[in-house]
Amino acid sequence: MNLNVKANPCFREVDRSTKRYIVMKGSAGSGKSVDTAQNYILRLMKDKGRNLVCVRKSDITNRDSTYAELTGAVYRMFGDKAERYWKMTTSPLSLECRANGNRIIFRGMNDDKQREKLKSITFQKGKLTDVWCEEATELTQADVEIIDDRLRGELPPGQFYQLRMTFNPVNKNHWIKKVYFDRYDPDVLTHHSTYLGNRFIDAAYHRRMMRRKEVDPEGYKIYGLGEWGEIGGLILHNWEVTDVSQNLNDYDDIAIGQDFGFNHANAILLLGIKDDDIYILDEIYVHEKETAEIIPLAIQHAIPTNRTMWCDSAEPDRIKTWKGAGYRARGVDKGGSAGSVKAQIDWLKGVVDKNHVIRRRIFVAPHCVNTIKELQQWKWKKDERTGEYIDEPVPIMDDAMAALRYGIEGWRKRQSWIF
């Protein structure tokens, strides 16, 4: 079988290595996850008896990350003949090589039940030989030790165990840096990649990164250059990822927030409120799609038409289109200044008014991966002269955050809506 596989030369060493630990830090868009998925598909087709487990902290996030990358690799390689070579199922998530029976399965490490489930993994053919920890900085050191302990026992000649981690190096104090980068270990291969070395990145992405370099130089070091950093000045700290009820009747009220976009993301969040806490139930987060293409996605996601959808008032034509589709779309009065943004942020933190502060929490469903990424890096601007943070958010990777701000407007200040 002759395959035409497109690859970035910077990953040649890691793809050929048989070391036990492959630890890959890199910028957004560096191609590390695409290369990892592609490499595993080739490896499992070639070597009989190998099996892969893909691990995320929350198992549900595998669907839109590791599973999507792996199936994408299969379709790029084989096109319309993909199903001839790989059996791909979504319930449960799995891939199986039809030629040799090698399998890929997906697991989470969010609680003791999931950890025990990982400990009991067995395969009908061969052994667990490979583990891919995507967004590895989500995991604790104890999580990885549990995973690592599963890679044991005698293997046939020529076989080897390998654990590969891929991540953006957000925190210079993270345990991964201390364990794998700050000390020499002959079993460890560390790797660094950036979007600048990815020959498949489009020009628009380069422009996005140049904009980030200008407006958010600290974030650019991490997400543009893949350097270890620590994002200071984070805006929201009162949030956590957890399983949340998808039954709308479990909440005191339901609302929808939408930030319009095309080159940057068009973000829609389905929100609930209960006992003053905010719940982010679902997200739609897409690039380069017209409103006519997004409305069917809203239908698929069961975004309710009988609840208010708060939108950016600067886009009246889009609001009209959503209304025409049956949604209760309304514009948010942004007040024409950053003051209203600050007021929205204060309310999310629990500042109801100048005399009333509550302990508000924000709970995020694990599958809202783009919202989670934005929450992890949404921060205040820094004054270049004083080095102090100012009350103005960095306008980068904030589309879901805008949708969140809009979505709570009816609860925050009911008299502010406009028609």
Buried (B, 14 or more C-beta within 10 A) or exposed (E): EEEEEEBBEBBEEBBEBEBBBBBBBBBBBBBBBBBBBBBBBBBBBEBBBBBBBBBBBBBBBBBBBBBEBBBBBBBBBBEEEBEEBBEBEEEEBBBBBEBBBBBBBBBBBBEEEBBEBBEEEEBEBBBBBBBBBBBBBBBEEEBBEBBBEBBEEEBEEEBBBBBBBBBBBBBEEBBBBEBBBEEEBEEBBBBBBBBBBBEEBEEEBBEBBEBBBEEBEBBBBBBBBBBBBEBEBEBBEEBEBEEBBEEBEEBEEBBBBBBBBEEBBBBBBBBBBBEEBBBBBBBBBBEEBEBEEBBEBBEEBEBBBEBBBBBBBEBEEBBEBBEEBEBBBBBBBBEEEEEBBBBBBBBBBBBEEEEEEEEBBBBBBBBBBBBBBBBBBBBBBBEEEEEEBEEEBBEBBBBBBBBBBBBBBBBBBEEBBEE
